[in-house]
Amino acid sequence: MGRRRYRKHRGNLILSALLGFLLGLATGTGVTLLLPGPAQSSSPRSTPPSLSELYQWVENSGRTVNILAVASGENTFGVVCTLGVKVSQGSGGVYVDIDPTLVGFDFQDACRTAVRIACQKAGLQLDEDNVGVKGVDLFFRVVGPGEEVTVQAVDGPSAGAATTIAVLAVLDNRQIKPGVMITGTIEGDGSIGRVGGVYYKAEAAAKKGAKLMLVPQGQSKVLMWKPVTRRMGWWTWTTYEPVEIDLNQWSENQGWGLEIREVSAIDEVINLMLE
């Protein structure tokens, strides 16, 4: 993810599901990364790091933020992972230490954009190669949702906006408001880009107790595919037809207690997520 990138592999993971951050396509489709077998580590561990370990890791010099993803296995469902970011004096390095075995280039590139935008908003300088922050090193770590699903691979840019907020919170010594989550890419001009799997992510956010979920402009309404069965004589067949769902109305009907609000730029997100 730049001139100084650290990727730490972990072996012997339980392969119960593949988790991928969906690419931001207007159609709502996405791509997950699946490559064979866990890579070997010089110091493998039998279990992934826990959330409590992540909190200890960022203590005093970092922040954590929830990131929404879609797991693909036998069924499609949303999950909430946790991203930790911490800072130390250094020379502009950006390091990724992540629990899944495989870290895709899209995820790394999103981190790079997040650092650049957060640095700009904090009024700091980038280092000479415009990758890291001058005078400091940044460290990233992602922890999966725990026993409900074990992460094998992570890729895609849809956690970019959340990553930007976490980096800015660290650099500017601010706190992330509890109960607020976001899904969306971060673009080079600070705009929030579209993503896939918004319905599943909203469902996961509600189950996690979030009260406000920020989504890219135009994505508070989503298309779902409803099975329709027809019969003609002895023949029976099922087709899938698109149905538009207003997520705020759906949240109210389902008793989620979750507000879905559209945002188009990182400045809006900063006002809603940082204190």
C-alpha positions as CSV (number, residue, x, y, z in Angstrom):
1,M,0.0,0.0,0.0
2,G,2.9,2.3,-0.7
3,R,6.6,2.3,-0.3
4,R,6.3,0.8,3.2
5,R,3.5,-1.7,3.6
6,Y,3.5,-4.5,6.2
7,R,1.1,-7.4,5.7
8,K,1.1,-10.0,8.4
9,H,-0.3,-13.4,7.5
10,R,-2.0,-15.7,10.0
11,G,-2.3,-19.4,9.4
12,N,-4.6,-22.2,10.6
13,L,-7.8,-20.2,10.4
14,I,-11.2,-21.9,10.6
15,L,-12.7,-21.5,7.2
16,S,-16.4,-21.0,8.0
17,A,-17.1,-18.2,5.6
18,L,-15.5,-15.8,3.2
19,L,-15.9,-12.2,4.0
20,G,-15.4,-9.5,1.4
21,F,-16.0,-5.7,1.3
22,L,-18.2,-5.3,-1.7
23,L,-17.0,-3.1,-4.5
24,G,-19.0,0.1,-5.0
25,L,-21.1,-0.7,-8.0
26,A,-24.4,1.0,-8.8
27,T,-26.1,-2.3,-9.4
28,G,-25.4,-3.4,-5.9
29,T,-23.4,-6.4,-7.0
30,G,-19.9,-7.0,-5.6
31,V,-16.8,-9.0,-5.7
32,T,-15.2,-11.1,-3.0
33,L,-11.7,-12.5,-3.0
34,L,-11.1,-16.2,-2.6
35,L,-7.7,-17.7,-3.0
36,P,-6.6,-21.2,-2.0
37,G,-5.5,-22.1,1.5
38,P,-4.1,-19.9,4.3
39,A,-0.6,-18.7,3.9
40,Q,1.9,-19.9,6.4
41,S,3.1,-17.6,9.1
42,S,6.5,-17.4,10.8
43,S,4.5,-17.4,14.1
44,P,1.1,-18.9,13.4
45,R,-1.7,-18.7,15.9
46,S,-4.6,-21.1,16.3
47,T,-7.2,-18.4,16.7
48,P,-7.7,-14.9,15.3
49,P,-7.2,-11.9,17.6
50,S,-10.2,-11.0,19.7
51,L,-11.9,-7.6,20.0
52,S,-10.5,-7.2,23.5
53,E,-7.0,-7.7,22.1
54,L,-7.7,-5.0,19.5
55,Y,-8.8,-2.6,22.2
56,Q,-5.6,-3.2,24.1
57,W,-3.6,-2.8,20.9
58,V,-5.0,0.7,20.2
59,E,-5.0,1.8,23.9
60,N,-3.7,5.4,24.4
61,S,-2.6,5.9,20.8
62,G,-5.4,4.8,18.5
63,R,-9.1,4.5,17.7
64,T,-11.5,1.8,16.6
65,V,-14.4,2.1,14.2
66,N,-17.1,-0.4,13.1
67,I,-16.9,-1.4,9.5
68,L,-19.8,-3.1,7.7
69,A,-19.3,-6.0,5.3
70,V,-21.2,-8.8,3.6
71,A,-20.2,-12.4,4.2
72,S,-20.7,-14.9,1.4
73,G,-21.2,-18.5,2.2
74,E,-24.3,-20.7,1.9
75,N,-26.3,-17.6,2.7
76,T,-25.6,-13.9,2.2
77,F,-25.7,-11.8,5.3
78,G,-24.1,-8.6,6.8
79,V,-21.5,-8.6,9.5
80,V,-19.9,-5.9,11.6
81,C,-16.1,-6.0,11.9
82,T,-13.8,-3.7,13.8
83,L,-11.0,-1.6,12.4
84,G,-8.3,-0.4,14.7
85,V,-5.9,2.5,13.8
86,K,-3.0,3.7,15.9
87,V,-0.2,6.2,15.4
88,S,3.4,6.5,16.6
89,Q,6.3,8.8,15.8
90,G,7.9,7.6,12.6
91,S,8.8,8.4,9.0
92,G,5.5,8.2,7.1
93,G,5.0,4.5,7.1
94,V,1.6,2.9,6.6
95,Y,1.3,-0.7,7.9
96,V,-1.5,-3.3,7.7
97,D,-1.6,-6.1,10.3
98,I,-4.8,-8.0,9.6
99,D,-6.5,-11.1,10.9
100,P,-7.7,-12.5,7.5
101,T,-5.1,-14.5,5.6
102,L,-5.6,-12.5,2.4
103,V,-5.7,-8.7,2.0
104,G,-6.7,-7.4,-1.4
105,F,-5.3,-4.5,-3.3
106,D,-8.6,-2.6,-3.3
107,F,-8.7,-2.6,0.5
108,Q,-5.1,-1.4,0.7
109,D,-5.7,1.3,-1.9
110,A,-8.8,2.5,0.1
111,C,-6.6,2.8,3.2
112,R,-4.1,4.9,1.2
113,T,-6.9,7.3,0.0
114,A,-8.2,7.4,3.6
115,V,-4.8,8.5,4.9
116,R,-4.5,11.2,2.3
117,I,-8.0,12.7,2.9
118,A,-7.7,12.5,6.7
119,C,-4.3,14.1,6.6
120,Q,-5.7,17.0,4.6
121,K,-8.7,17.4,7.0
122,A,-6.3,17.4,10.0
123,G,-4.1,20.1,8.4
124,L,-1.0,17.9,8.4
125,Q,1.5,17.2,5.7
126,L,2.0,14.0,3.7
127,D,5.4,12.6,3.5
128,E,7.7,12.9,0.5
129,D,6.0,10.1,-1.5
130,N,2.4,11.3,-0.7
131,V,1.5,8.0,0.9
132,G,1.9,8.4,4.7
133,V,1.8,11.3,7.1
134,K,5.0,13.2,7.7
135,G,6.7,12.4,11.0
136,V,4.4,9.6,12.0
137,D,3.7,5.9,11.2
138,L,0.1,4.6,11.0
139,F,-0.9,1.0,11.8
140,F,-4.1,-0.7,10.7
141,R,-5.7,-3.9,12.1
142,V,-9.0,-5.5,11.3
143,V,-10.8,-8.0,13.6
144,G,-13.7,-10.1,12.4
145,P,-17.0,-10.4,14.1
146,G,-16.0,-13.4,16.2
147,E,-17.5,-16.8,16.5
148,E,-20.5,-16.1,14.2
149,V,-18.1,-16.0,11.2
150,T,-14.4,-16.5,10.8
151,V,-12.8,-14.2,8.1
152,Q,-10.7,-15.8,5.4
153,A,-10.2,-12.8,3.1
154,V,-10.9,-9.1,3.0
155,D,-11.0,-6.9,-0.1
156,G,-12.9,-4.0,-1.7
157,P,-13.1,-0.3,-0.9
158,S,-16.5,0.0,0.8
159,A,-14.9,0.6,4.2
160,G,-13.0,3.6,2.9
161,A,-15.2,6.2,4.5
162,A,-15.1,4.5,7.9
163,T,-11.3,4.2,7.6
164,T,-11.0,7.9,6.9
165,I,-12.9,8.7,10.0
166,A,-10.8,6.4,12.2
167,V,-7.5,7.9,10.8
168,L,-8.8,11.5,11.3
169,A,-9.9,10.7,14.9
170,V,-6.3,9.5,15.6
171,L,-4.6,12.4,13.9
172,D,-6.9,15.1,15.3
173,N,-7.3,13.5,18.8
174,R,-11.1,13.2,18.5
175,Q,-13.6,10.6,19.5
176,I,-15.9,8.6,17.3
177,K,-19.6,8.8,18.3
178,P,-21.1,5.6,19.6
179,G,-24.0,4.1,17.7
180,V,-23.1,5.6,14.3
181,M,-21.9,3.5,11.4
182,I,-21.1,4.1,7.7
183,T,-20.7,2.2,4.5
184,G,-19.2,4.0,1.5
185,T,-16.0,4.4,-0.4
186,I,-13.8,7.4,0.0
187,E,-12.8,9.1,-3.3
188,G,-9.8,11.3,-4.0
189,D,-11.9,14.5,-3.9
190,G,-13.5,13.5,-0.5
191,S,-16.8,12.4,-1.9
192,I,-18.5,9.2,-0.7
193,G,-18.9,6.6,-3.4
194,R,-21.6,3.9,-3.9
195,V,-21.3,0.4,-2.5
196,G,-23.1,-2.9,-2.7
197,G,-24.9,-5.0,-0.1
198,V,-26.5,-2.0,1.7
199,Y,-29.6,-3.9,2.9
200,Y,-27.5,-6.6,4.5
201,K,-25.2,-4.1,6.1
202,A,-28.2,-2.1,7.5
203,E,-29.6,-5.3,9.0
204,A,-26.2,-6.1,10.6
205,A,-25.9,-2.5,11.9
206,A,-29.3,-2.8,13.5
207,K,-28.5,-6.1,15.2
208,K,-25.3,-4.5,16.6
209,G,-27.4,-1.7,18.2
210,A,-26.5,1.2,15.8
211,K,-28.9,4.1,15.8
212,L,-27.7,5.9,12.7
213,M,-26.2,4.4,9.6
214,L,-24.7,6.6,6.9
215,V,-25.0,5.5,3.3
216,P,-23.9,7.0,0.0
217,Q,-26.2,9.5,-1.8
218,G,-29.1,7.6,-3.4
219,Q,-28.7,4.4,-1.5
220,S,-31.2,4.7,1.3
221,K,-33.5,2.9,-1.1
222,V,-32.3,-0.4,-2.4
223,L,-33.4,-3.1,-4.9
224,M,-34.1,-6.5,-3.6
225,W,-35.1,-9.6,-5.6
226,K,-38.5,-11.2,-4.7
227,P,-39.2,-14.8,-5.7
228,V,-42.5,-15.1,-7.7
229,T,-43.9,-18.5,-8.4
230,R,-46.2,-19.1,-11.4
231,R,-48.2,-22.1,-12.5
232,M,-49.6,-23.1,-15.9
233,G,-51.2,-26.5,-16.1
234,W,-48.6,-29.0,-14.9
235,W,-45.8,-26.5,-15.1
236,T,-44.5,-24.5,-12.1
237,W,-41.6,-22.0,-12.3
238,T,-40.1,-19.3,-10.1
239,T,-38.6,-16.0,-11.3
240,Y,-37.1,-13.2,-9.3
241,E,-38.5,-9.7,-9.7
242,P,-36.9,-6.4,-8.5
243,V,-38.6,-4.6,-5.6
244,E,-37.5,-1.2,-4.3
245,I,-37.2,-1.0,-0.5
246,D,-37.1,2.3,1.4
247,L,-34.7,1.3,4.2
248,N,-36.0,3.9,6.7
249,Q,-39.5,2.6,6.2
250,W,-38.3,-1.0,6.4
251,S,-36.4,-0.2,9.6
252,E,-39.5,1.2,11.2
253,N,-41.7,-1.8,10.1
254,Q,-39.1,-4.3,11.4
255,G,-38.5,-2.4,14.7
256,W,-34.8,-1.9,14.0
257,G,-34.6,1.5,15.6
258,L,-32.1,2.5,12.9
259,E,-32.1,5.7,10.9
260,I,-30.5,5.5,7.5
261,R,-29.2,8.9,6.3
262,E,-27.6,9.7,2.9
263,V,-24.2,11.5,2.7
264,S,-22.2,12.7,-0.3
265,A,-19.0,14.1,1.2
266,I,-16.6,13.3,4.0
267,D,-17.2,16.7,5.6
268,E,-20.8,15.6,6.3
269,V,-19.5,12.4,7.7
270,I,-17.1,14.2,10.0
271,N,-19.9,16.3,11.5
272,L,-22.1,13.2,12.1
273,M,-19.4,10.8,13.4
274,L,-16.8,12.7,15.3
275,E,-17.0,14.7,18.5
